[in-house]
């Protein structure tokens, strides 16, 4: 069994569907038979309720109490385990900050055992440049930056790109592969959305601008019901994308965008890395 691929969804701006995207993509991999783990590094702890479960202090137990990963994971779905988080995240950060030597490798070392057990590991980070956010970027293989097409969300993209540059200067650390900017809550009928999407392409290039996640009430509903989009409505626009949106790349449903598209693109990145 090859070592698990680690994927982080991160943006230093909140409200960009970071946690929602983590849940939908991770659950797609689980449905495809991969053994998947989500680690919630955000003290808001929204991964658990987003999957219909209660918040708890799984991350605190894993790091502060030094419990084994097998003792703290919760089975959320078939093939999908999670390490939960809650307001004890501040104690986790304090614990890490007090480490004297090589703290930058701490999370990477914590992931050694999960990498041997799982096929794919997803890290859901806090919308800030805290210590867990930084360690997640160091430990991850592939980074996706979700951003709704608003000015402040795009500002967060610039911050995280600068953070990647900072990471590249750390001894013996290879920055993650940037899969791209994921436009979320994308409203094709709104001029501001289109203008900001063009700004992203101008700044980062078309290859690093991923197919968008359409604005779809079904996405909000599935999170509030504790379900995944694949359970609630797998044929909705948020799941399978736009039918008529121009684009060379299409997903397996013959459409552009939606969580199906980004999931399949990440799957291709993982498979390419194994060759």
N, C-alpha and C positions, 0 to 999 in steps of 0.2 A: 504494500500500500504506500503510495507517494504521500509526501507531507502536505497537510492542508494549505490551501491558498487563503490568505487573510485579506479581507476587503473592508475598507473603512468608508463610511458616508460621513462627510464632514463639511461644515461651513461655520465660520465664526459669527454668523448672523442666525438668529432663531426664526421660526415660522416659515421655513423653506421646504417642509415635507421631508426632512432628513430621516426622522424616525419612521414615518410612514413608508418611505422608500426602502429603508432597511428591512422592514417587515415583509413588504410585498416581494422583494427580490429574493430574500432568504427563503420565504415560503415556496416560491417557484422552484428553487433548487431542491427543497425537501420533497416537493411533489414529484420531481424527476428522479427521486430515489437516492439523492445524495444525503449523506449524514451531515447535518448542518448545526452549527452553534452560533447564537447571537450573544454577544457580551454587551450589556448596557453600561456604558461609561458616563452616562448623563444622569446627574443627581435628580432630575425630574422623574426618572424611572418610568417612562411611558411605554417601554417595550412590553412589559407584562400586561397592563390593561389593554394595550392595542391588540393583544392576542387573547383577551378575555380572562386574564389571570390577575391576581392581587400583587401589588408591589411588595417587595421584601428586600432583605439586605444581603443578597447572594454575593455581590461584589465585595462587601465588607468581610464576609466570612472567608472568601477566597484569599483576600490580600492581608487584612489585618489579623484574622484568626488563623491564617495559613492552612486552611482546610484543603483537601484534595478537590480537584475539579469535579470528580464523580459524586462528591458529597453535596455540592452546592447547585448543580444544574437542575433545572425543572423541565420536564417534557411538556412542550407546548402543543405539539402536533406530532404525527408520525414523522420520524426522521428529523425533527426540529427541537433542539434543546435551547434553553436560554439561561444566562446568568443575570439575575435581576439586580436592580439598584433602587435606592431610595435616598432620603436625606442624610443617611450615614456616609454618603459619598464625600462629604467634607472631611470626615475622619480618615477616609481612604487617602485623600489627597495630602492630609497632614502627615500620615504615616510615610508616604512616599517621599515627601519633601524633607523628612528627617533622615533619609538614607544618606550616608556620607560619601559613598563611592559608587560611581558608574550607575547612577539612578536612571540615566537615559535608556539603559538596556533592561530595566526592571520588568516592564510589561512584556517585552519580547521573550524574556526568560520564563515568565509566568505561562506564556503560550506554548512552551515546548511540549508539555504533555498533551494538551488539546490538539496540537498539530498532528500528533501520532494517532489520535482517536477519530477525528472528524475529517471530512472531505473539504469543507468550506467553513471558514469562520468569518462572521461579520461583526464589526465594531461600530456601535452607535455612539458618537461622541457628543459632548456638550457644545452648545453654541458659544464658546469662549476659548480663549487661549490659556486654559488651565493646564496643570501638569499632566492630567490624564489625556487631554487632547494631544499634547505634544508627544507623549509616549505612544499613543495610538498611531500617529503618523510615522513614528520610527519603526513600529512593529509590523506595519501593514505592507502587503505586497502591491495592492492596487487601490488607488484612491478615486472616489467619485465625489464631485462637489455639486450637491443639489442647490439650485438657486431659482426662486421665482423671479419673474422678469420685472422686478422693481429696483429702483436705484440703490437702496440700502442693502439689498441682498447681493447685488453685484459688487458693492463695496466690500462685503464679506469675502467674496471670491478673491479679490485683490489681496486682502489680508492673508488668506490661507496660502496663496501662491508665494507671498513673501516669507511665510513661515517655512514652506518647503525649501526655499533658498537658504534659510537659516539652518535647517536640518542638514543640508548638503555639506555644511562646514564642520559638522560634528565628526570626530575621529571614528573611523570604522563603521559609519552609518551610510547605507545606501537609501536615498529617498524613494518613496513608493512611485510606481508607475502611475501617472495621471491618466486615467481612462478618459476624463473629460468633464465638462460642465453639463449638468443635467437640468435643463429647463423644466421646472415644475409649475403646476397650477397654470398651465399655458392656455391662454384664451386667444384663439386664432382671430377672433373678431374685434380684438382690442388693439388700437393703434400703438399704445404704449408698450404692449407685449411685443409686438412685431419690431418696434424701434429698438427696444432693449435687447432682443434676440440678435438683431443685426450688430449691435454694439459688442455683444459677446463674441460673435464670429469675427468681427474686426480685431478685437483684442487678443483672442486666443486661437483663431483659425477655425475653419469649418470642420477639420478633422477632430478638434477637441471640443466641439459643440455637439452634444449627444442629441439623438431624437427626443422630442419633448414628451412630457407627461401631460396630457390634456386636462384642463379644468373639468372636473366631473364630480357631481354631488355624490356619486356612488363611492368615491374614495373616502370622503368624509364619513359617510354612513358606515362603511365597513369598519373603520377604526372605532367609531362610537359603539358599534355592536360587538366589538371584540372579535371580529372576523377578518379574514384576508379577502382581498378583492377576488381571488380565485374561488372562494367559498360563496361570496355574496352574489357576484355577477361577473363571471369570467369572460363574457363577451361585450362588456361595456367599453366605452371609448377610453376610459382611464386604464383599462387592462390591455387592450389590443391596439389602441392608437387611432389615428385619423385615416379615413378611407381615401381621401382625395388630396392629402397634403403632398406637395411636390417633394420628392426626395429620391435619390438613387438607391439608398439602402432601405430595404423593407424587411419587416419581420416575417415569421413563418405564417402569419395570418394574411400576408399580402398587404399590410398596412404600414404606416410610419408612426413610430412613437409608442407610448403606453408602456406599462411595466413589463409586458412581454418582450418588447424590443430591447430595453436595457438589460434585462435578464439574459437574453440570448447573446448579447454583445459581451457581457462579462463572462459567460460560459466559453465563448470563443477565445477570450484572453487567457482564461485558465488552461484551456486545452492547448493553446499555442505555447504556453510556458512549459508544458509537460513534454513537448516534442524535442 
